[in-house]
Amino acid sequence: MAIKIAKRVAKSREGVDRNKAYSLDEAVKLLKERATAKFDETIEVAMNLGVDPRHADQMVRGVVNLPNGTGRSVRVAVFARNEKAEEAKAAGADIVGAEDLVATVQGGTIDFDRCIATPDMMPLVGRLGKVLGPRGMMPNPKVGTVTTDVAGAVKASKGGAVEFRVEKAGIIHGGVGKASFDAKAIEENVRAFADAVIKAKPSGAKGNYLKKVSLSSTMGPGLKLDLSSIGTA
């Protein structure tokens, strides 16, 4: 099995120039042609930024609503009580709870991909920092996951809202669709993601903020993008 995968990866890299900066439409075309896995591969963008996230004024994080969705089913949990809990259920939340949900998560069961909380629930949810924090799932008002508009947040999460956060090396990763999407939909999602990251430029960022952008599929090669083709240069 490992040999088959290695052969597929090698084949996907044939004809790819690792040093070339491809235009966005070229890169998408190449990735779609090479996405031959038995599952619908995720298209992912990686952005190298000129920031050091160890400094608070150089942290980059935010949320972007991809115009064509992510192509994946997102399970949403909401920490809320009473009418807000009912609003969350009506909006399509998969799991809704208060103390009971906190206890479930503390017990090690995390059966969701995204987490939303009403402001009054945060003293309780704060206890889950060590569990949800490392997974990048801790609710935060800056990305719209601590809110009184739980219905809107649930719908956004289900409809294509993607959180991004810079990692230690100054890199941001994000899924921007599936290989089965048509090329135009992927391109629109990539541009929306890049635009959101650029708008989230922190006050402490000096010099060249956007250094490099690459696009890849789950099993495919990483392709360097010409920044001008995504409207960032």
C-alpha positions as semicolon CSV with decimal commas, in nm:
position;residue;x (nm);y (nm);z (nm)
1;M;0,000;0,000;0,000
2;A;0,282;0,238;0,093
3;I;0,450;0,169;-0,244
4;K;0,127;0,252;-0,430
5;I;0,097;0,583;-0,242
6;A;0,463;0,667;-0,310
7;K;0,413;0,597;-0,681
8;R;0,102;0,817;-0,690
9;V;0,284;1,102;-0,516
10;A;0,579;1,070;-0,755
11;K;0,344;1,072;-1,055
12;S;0,164;1,382;-0,924
13;R;0,497;1,568;-0,921
14;E;0,584;1,488;-1,282
15;G;0,605;1,800;-1,495
16;V;0,600;2,030;-1,193
17;D;0,873;2,294;-1,164
18;R;0,935;2,342;-0,791
19;N;1,114;2,673;-0,855
20;K;0,850;2,829;-1,079
21;A;0,594;3,077;-0,946
22;Y;0,269;2,964;-1,110
23;S;-0,027;3,188;-1,179
24;L;-0,326;3,092;-0,968
25;D;-0,524;2,950;-1,261
26;E;-0,223;2,742;-1,375
27;A;-0,169;2,604;-1,024
28;V;-0,535;2,512;-0,978
29;K;-0,543;2,337;-1,318
30;L;-0,230;2,135;-1,234
31;L;-0,358;2,034;-0,890
32;K;-0,699;1,929;-1,020
33;E;-0,536;1,718;-1,294
34;R;-0,315;1,544;-1,038
35;A;-0,577;1,487;-0,766
36;T;-0,628;1,118;-0,839
37;A;-0,674;0,980;-0,487
38;K;-0,980;0,769;-0,413
39;F;-1,119;1,047;-0,193
40;D;-1,198;1,411;-0,269
41;E;-0,867;1,581;-0,190
42;T;-0,861;1,908;0,004
43;I;-0,700;2,209;-0,163
44;E;-0,488;2,396;0,090
45;V;-0,317;2,733;0,080
46;A;-0,002;2,808;0,284
47;M;0,112;3,167;0,336
48;N;0,459;3,257;0,470
49;L;0,439;3,588;0,655
50;G;0,707;3,830;0,774
51;V;0,592;3,817;1,136
52;D;0,711;3,668;1,463
53;P;0,396;3,548;1,646
54;R;0,590;3,527;1,975
55;H;0,529;3,902;1,992
56;A;0,169;3,999;2,071
57;D;0,169;4,284;1,819
58;Q;0,267;4,043;1,540
59;M;-0,005;3,781;1,597
60;V;-0,222;3,720;1,289
61;R;-0,561;3,559;1,332
62;G;-0,909;3,600;1,196
63;V;-1,193;3,434;1,012
64;V;-1,292;3,437;0,645
65;N;-1,618;3,333;0,486
66;L;-1,519;3,146;0,170
67;P;-1,759;3,243;-0,110
68;N;-1,790;2,882;-0,230
69;G;-1,770;2,701;0,104
70;T;-1,511;2,449;0,217
71;G;-1,666;2,135;0,075
72;R;-1,649;1,961;0,409
73;S;-1,919;1,886;0,662
74;V;-1,851;2,084;0,980
75;R;-1,986;1,970;1,316
76;V;-2,059;2,270;1,537
77;A;-2,090;2,273;1,916
78;V;-2,250;2,566;2,099
79;F;-2,218;2,649;2,468
80;A;-2,542;2,831;2,551
81;R;-2,844;2,826;2,778
82;N;-3,220;2,879;2,746
83;E;-3,334;3,078;2,440
84;K;-2,982;3,105;2,297
85;A;-2,954;2,726;2,316
86;E;-3,283;2,697;2,127
87;E;-3,161;2,948;1,864
88;A;-2,845;2,741;1,816
89;K;-3,044;2,419;1,768
90;A;-3,279;2,587;1,520
91;A;-2,979;2,716;1,321
92;G;-2,842;2,362;1,282
93;A;-2,589;2,325;1,564
94;D;-2,489;1,961;1,609
95;I;-2,429;1,978;1,984
96;V;-2,572;2,231;2,231
97;G;-2,514;2,239;2,605
98;A;-2,385;2,419;2,912
99;E;-2,236;2,250;3,221
100;D;-2,315;1,910;3,070
101;L;-2,119;1,988;2,753
102;V;-1,825;2,125;2,954
103;A;-1,817;1,799;3,151
104;T;-1,828;1,595;2,829
105;V;-1,532;1,784;2,680
106;Q;-1,337;1,765;3,008
107;G;-1,393;1,390;2,993
108;G;-1,210;1,378;2,660
109;T;-1,502;1,358;2,417
110;I;-1,472;1,622;2,144
111;D;-1,722;1,529;1,877
112;F;-1,716;1,858;1,687
113;D;-1,495;2,066;1,456
114;R;-1,588;2,418;1,564
115;C;-1,696;2,567;1,891
116;I;-1,918;2,871;1,965
117;A;-2,015;3,023;2,299
118;T;-2,234;3,303;2,428
119;P;-2,041;3,562;2,637
120;D;-2,209;3,455;2,962
121;M;-2,079;3,100;2,912
122;M;-1,711;3,197;2,891
123;P;-1,634;3,165;3,265
124;L;-1,736;2,800;3,228
125;V;-1,580;2,745;2,886
126;G;-1,258;2,904;3,010
127;R;-1,195;2,586;3,207
128;L;-1,152;2,405;2,875
129;G;-0,857;2,616;2,760
130;K;-0,605;2,334;2,802
131;V;-0,825;2,099;2,599
132;L;-0,958;2,328;2,324
133;G;-0,666;2,573;2,302
134;P;-0,405;2,335;2,153
135;R;-0,664;2,227;1,894
136;G;-0,732;2,588;1,791
137;M;-1,095;2,548;1,892
138;M;-1,124;2,786;2,189
139;P;-1,409;3,035;2,130
140;N;-1,281;3,388;2,071
141;P;-1,470;3,714;2,009
142;K;-1,208;3,823;1,752
143;V;-1,316;3,546;1,515
144;G;-1,686;3,565;1,595
145;T;-1,710;3,248;1,802
146;V;-1,797;3,429;2,126
147;T;-2,122;3,603;2,034
148;T;-2,485;3,659;2,124
149;D;-2,573;3,594;1,758
150;V;-2,534;3,218;1,790
151;A;-2,763;3,149;1,494
152;G;-2,551;3,365;1,264
153;A;-2,229;3,206;1,392
154;V;-2,363;2,853;1,342
155;K;-2,476;2,930;0,987
156;A;-2,139;3,093;0,905
157;S;-1,952;2,790;1,039
158;K;-2,166;2,552;0,839
159;G;-2,151;2,768;0,528
160;G;-1,778;2,813;0,481
161;A;-1,630;3,020;0,765
162;V;-1,263;2,931;0,809
163;E;-1,053;3,046;1,103
164;F;-0,685;3,117;1,047
165;R;-0,402;3,168;1,291
166;V;-0,032;3,214;1,228
167;E;0,196;2,936;1,355
168;K;0,536;2,971;1,523
169;A;0,728;2,981;1,195
170;G;0,512;3,265;1,059
171;I;0,302;3,036;0,839
172;I;-0,076;3,029;0,797
173;H;-0,248;2,720;0,653
174;G;-0,608;2,691;0,543
175;G;-0,833;2,456;0,347
176;V;-0,990;2,645;0,058
177;G;-1,206;2,380;-0,105
178;K;-1,200;2,036;-0,261
179;A;-1,041;1,907;-0,581
180;S;-1,394;1,836;-0,711
181;F;-1,476;2,211;-0,706
182;D;-1,461;2,381;-1,043
183;A;-1,145;2,586;-1,099
184;K;-1,320;2,923;-1,070
185;A;-1,466;2,834;-0,727
186;I;-1,122;2,734;-0,594
187;E;-0,963;3,052;-0,733
188;E;-1,231;3,271;-0,571
189;N;-1,180;3,097;-0,238
190;V;-0,800;3,137;-0,253
191;R;-0,833;3,509;-0,327
192;A;-1,085;3,556;-0,043
193;F;-0,855;3,374;0,201
194;A;-0,547;3,573;0,095
195;D;-0,739;3,900;0,113
196;A;-0,853;3,825;0,470
197;V;-0,498;3,745;0,582
198;I;-0,367;4,066;0,426
199;K;-0,640;4,271;0,596
200;A;-0,542;4,107;0,927
201;K;-0,187;4,248;0,903
202;P;-0,084;4,334;1,260
203;S;0,053;4,669;1,372
204;G;0,389;4,516;1,463
205;A;0,457;4,370;1,116
206;K;0,756;4,543;0,957
207;G;0,904;4,509;0,611
208;N;0,774;4,246;0,370
209;Y;0,451;4,106;0,523
210;L;0,360;3,850;0,256
211;K;0,670;3,652;0,162
212;K;0,543;3,343;-0,020
213;V;0,216;3,166;-0,100
214;S;0,182;2,805;-0,212
215;L;-0,110;2,582;-0,306
216;S;-0,134;2,206;-0,268
217;S;-0,380;1,918;-0,256
218;T;-0,383;1,643;0,008
219;M;-0,172;1,402;-0,197
220;G;-0,033;1,645;-0,454
221;P;0,273;1,867;-0,485
222;G;0,307;2,215;-0,336
223;L;0,307;2,484;-0,605
224;K;0,452;2,830;-0,548
225;L;0,212;3,106;-0,656
226;D;0,286;3,427;-0,841
227;L;0,161;3,682;-0,586
228;S;0,031;3,917;-0,855
229;S;-0,212;3,647;-0,972
230;I;-0,395;3,647;-0,640
231;G;-0,415;4,023;-0,620
232;T;-0,159;4,068;-0,345
233;A;0,128;4,224;-0,535
